[in-house]
Every structure is written in C-alpha cells, then in structure tokens.
Amino acid sequence: MDERLFYEESEVTKEIPLVCPFCRQENSFPVRWKVRSKRKALPKGAGEEDRKRFGKARSYMVRVDDLVACRNIRCRKRFEISGQSVVLTE
C-alpha cells in the first residue's frame, strides 16, 4: 500500500522572520509548507505490514519554497532559505 494513503495533504503559508544575507535587513517572508496530517483510521484493504507502518506514521510539514526575495527596495535579491525543511507535528 502506498504511504501517501496514510496522510491528508494541505498547503499552508507561514510568515517567517529571516535576515537577508546581502543587505542584512530582517523582514518576515511568506513561506509555503505542505502539511501532511495522519488520517484517523487506516485505509481499507491494508495488510499486517501496513498496520505496523501506519502505527509508526506521524504528521509532518515539508517546506515547498527554497528561495525568497528580499523586500528591501534597493536590494530585491533572491536568497536560499537554510535550516529545517521538515518539521514534525503532533
């Protein structure tokens, strides 16, 4: 059974404070995340191995955006977001 059947997917935008590495100004940037929340019940037709995998499954978020553009009028350069790209929830 495909592991994607264990989750419900949605997309969320969160404001994250970041510092531009070029102009050194701090701003909050909108960053898109894909939220995968664990379903309440196991999908139909699951076997014993699928039950074990479903029991270990957890809800999590995956960052979709890797680049953001600086909001400073004089800078406007794009820079890469570093740090965590996956966050466990629950």
C-alpha positions as a printed Julia matrix, in Angstrom:
90×3 Matrix{Float64}:
  0.0    0.0    0.0
  1.26   3.47  -0.87
  2.36   5.53   2.13
  0.6    8.63   0.76
 -2.75   6.99   1.6
 -1.91   7.36   5.32
 -1.97  11.19   5.12
 -4.23  14.09   4.19
 -2.33  16.86   2.4
 -2.9   20.61   2.5
 -0.81  23.7    1.83
 -0.18  26.44   4.41
  1.66  29.76   4.15
  3.53  30.98   7.24
  5.37  34.23   7.84
  8.95  33.52   8.93
 11.41  36.23  10.08
 14.64  35.98   8.07
 17.73  38.16   7.59
 18.83  38.95   4.04
 22.49  37.88   3.64
 23.14  40.74   1.17
 21.67  43.86   2.84
 21.49  42.42   6.41
 17.91  43.61   6.99
 15.41  41.45   8.84
 11.92  41.01   7.39
  9.17  38.44   7.62
  8.73  36.42   4.46
  5.81  34.2    3.39
  6.98  30.6    3.06
  4.77  27.8    1.74
  4.61  24.46   3.58
  2.9   21.21   2.6
  1.18  19.78   5.68
  0.72  16.02   5.8
 -1.54  15.07   8.69
 -2.03  11.45   9.64
 -5.51  10.1    8.98
 -7.61   8.98  11.91
 -8.19   5.48  10.53
 -6.24   3.05   8.39
 -7.4    2.89   4.72
 -9.42  -0.15   3.67
 -7.57  -3.14   2.27
 -4.49  -2.71   4.48
 -2.43  -5.74   5.46
 -0.49  -6.51   8.64
  2.67  -4.75   7.41
  0.61  -1.67   6.51
 -0.86  -1.61  10.04
  2.64  -1.51  11.53
  3.71   1.31   9.21
  0.52   3.26   9.93
  1.13   2.9   13.68
  4.59   4.48  13.31
  3.44   7.25  10.94
  3.38  10.85  12.28
  2.07  14.13  10.97
  4.7   16.46   9.48
  5.28  19.56   7.35
  7.59  19.89   4.33
  8.83  23.28   3.12
  7.89  23.93  -0.51
  9.76  27.21  -1.08
 13.57  27.18  -1.16
 14.15  30.79  -2.27
 12.7   34.11  -1.09
 13.2   37.61  -2.5
 14.39  40.41  -0.23
 11.72  43.04   0.47
 14.21  45.91   0.67
 13.58  48.24  -2.3
 17.29  48.68  -3.02
 18.25  45.0   -2.65
 15.49  42.75  -4.09
 17.94  39.85  -4.38
 16.79  36.26  -4.01
 18.4   34.1   -1.36
 18.11  30.5   -0.27
 16.38  29.53   2.95
 18.64  27.37   5.09
 17.71  25.33   8.11
 14.99  22.79   8.6
 12.97  21.67   5.62
 10.84  19.12   7.51
  9.05  19.74  10.79
  7.31  17.02  12.81
  3.96  17.99  14.29
  1.72  16.42  16.89
